[in-house]
Amino acid sequence: MSLFSTTFQTIENGISYASQKQQTIAQNIANVDTPNYKSKTVTRTSEFRDLLHNELEAYQTDSKHIPFFNSSQRMITQQGNTSYQANGNNVDMDKEMADMAENQIYYEALVDRLNGKFNSLQTVIRGGK
């Protein structure tokens, strides 16, 4: 039996994803002038699961068994098919900045939801006051 719903774990996984994505974007931006550097991106679990679904399929015989894929699993992929600069680098600063802004909005929404959950718990602990 869990003391809280799975909301906290889901939010934690989302914040972890946003953090890893932020680090990847920052790495891409830091290497914008590095010759032959190829940009990287973080792939969510569902996309990763879809890629491997046909090759690796797990069967749960009981709902209490641990699922084969953890919702916190992510995959970092390298975008190697393109080159935007003469030195072989494929970092697109406009795309990276747009991804960073989108990721920041996602992160802030998760933190706001987490604060709402903590405020609800605080209200319950105080007896609705």
C-alpha positions as CSV (number, residue, x, y, z in Angstrom):
1,M,0.0,0.0,0.0
2,S,1.3,3.4,-1.0
3,L,0.9,6.4,1.3
4,F,0.6,8.8,-1.6
5,S,-0.7,8.4,-5.1
6,T,1.7,7.8,-7.9
7,T,1.5,11.5,-8.8
8,F,4.7,12.4,-6.8
9,Q,6.7,9.7,-8.7
10,T,5.3,10.8,-12.0
11,I,6.2,14.4,-11.3
12,E,9.6,13.3,-10.1
13,N,10.2,11.4,-13.3
14,G,9.1,14.4,-15.4
15,I,11.4,16.8,-13.5
16,S,14.3,14.3,-14.0
17,Y,13.5,14.2,-17.7
18,A,13.4,18.0,-17.9
19,S,16.8,18.2,-16.1
20,Q,18.4,15.7,-18.4
21,K,17.0,17.4,-21.4
22,Q,18.3,20.8,-20.1
23,Q,21.8,19.3,-19.7
24,T,21.7,17.9,-23.2
25,I,20.6,21.2,-24.7
26,A,23.3,23.1,-22.8
27,Q,25.9,20.6,-24.1
28,N,24.7,21.2,-27.6
29,I,24.9,25.0,-27.2
30,A,28.4,24.7,-25.6
31,N,29.6,22.8,-28.6
32,V,28.1,25.0,-31.3
33,D,31.6,25.8,-32.7
34,T,33.2,22.3,-32.1
35,P,34.2,20.7,-35.5
36,N,32.2,17.6,-36.4
37,Y,30.1,17.7,-33.2
38,K,26.7,16.2,-33.7
39,S,23.8,17.4,-31.6
40,K,22.1,15.1,-29.1
41,T,18.5,14.9,-28.0
42,V,16.7,13.1,-25.2
43,T,14.0,10.6,-26.2
44,R,11.1,9.8,-23.9
45,T,10.3,6.3,-22.6
46,S,7.3,5.9,-24.8
47,E,9.3,6.5,-28.0
48,F,12.0,4.2,-26.7
49,R,9.5,1.5,-25.9
50,D,7.9,1.8,-29.3
51,L,11.3,1.4,-31.0
52,L,12.0,-1.8,-29.1
53,H,8.5,-3.2,-28.7
54,N,8.8,-5.7,-31.6
55,E,12.1,-7.0,-30.4
56,L,11.7,-7.1,-26.7
57,E,8.4,-8.0,-25.3
58,A,7.9,-8.8,-21.6
59,Y,4.9,-10.6,-20.2
60,Q,3.6,-9.9,-16.7
61,T,1.8,-12.8,-15.1
62,D,0.6,-10.7,-12.2
63,S,-0.2,-7.0,-11.9
64,K,2.1,-6.8,-8.8
65,H,5.1,-7.7,-10.8
66,I,7.6,-5.0,-11.7
67,P,7.0,-3.6,-15.2
68,F,9.6,-4.4,-17.8
69,F,10.1,-0.7,-18.7
70,N,10.5,1.9,-16.0
71,S,8.8,5.2,-16.7
72,S,12.0,7.0,-15.9
73,Q,14.0,5.3,-18.7
74,R,15.2,7.7,-21.4
75,M,17.5,7.4,-24.4
76,I,20.0,10.0,-25.6
77,T,20.3,9.9,-29.4
78,Q,22.8,11.7,-31.6
79,Q,21.5,13.5,-34.7
80,G,24.2,12.5,-37.2
81,N,22.6,12.8,-40.6
82,T,22.9,16.6,-41.0
83,S,25.5,19.3,-41.1
84,Y,24.7,23.0,-40.8
85,Q,28.2,24.3,-40.7
86,A,31.2,23.9,-43.0
87,N,33.1,22.2,-40.1
88,G,30.6,19.3,-39.9
89,N,28.8,20.6,-36.9
90,N,25.0,20.2,-36.9
91,V,23.9,22.3,-33.9
92,D,21.1,24.6,-34.9
93,M,21.1,27.4,-32.3
94,D,17.5,28.5,-33.2
95,K,16.2,25.0,-32.6
96,E,18.2,24.6,-29.4
97,M,16.9,27.9,-28.0
98,A,13.3,26.9,-28.9
99,D,13.8,23.5,-27.2
100,M,15.2,25.2,-24.1
101,A,12.3,27.5,-23.9
102,E,9.8,24.6,-24.3
103,N,11.7,22.6,-21.7
104,Q,11.6,25.4,-19.2
105,I,7.8,25.8,-19.6
106,Y,7.5,22.0,-19.1
107,Y,9.7,22.1,-16.0
108,E,7.8,25.1,-14.5
109,A,4.5,23.4,-15.0
110,L,5.7,20.3,-13.2
111,V,7.1,22.3,-10.3
112,D,3.8,24.2,-10.1
113,R,1.9,20.9,-10.0
114,L,4.2,19.6,-7.3
115,N,3.7,22.8,-5.2
116,G,-0.1,22.3,-5.6
117,K,0.2,18.7,-4.3
118,F,2.3,19.9,-1.3
119,N,-0.2,22.7,-0.5
120,S,-3.0,20.1,-0.6
121,L,-1.1,17.9,1.9
122,Q,-0.4,20.9,4.1
123,T,-4.1,21.8,4.1
124,V,-5.0,18.2,5.1
125,I,-2.4,18.1,7.9
126,R,-3.7,21.4,9.3
127,G,-7.2,20.1,9.3
128,G,-8.6,22.2,6.4
129,K,-7.5,25.6,7.9
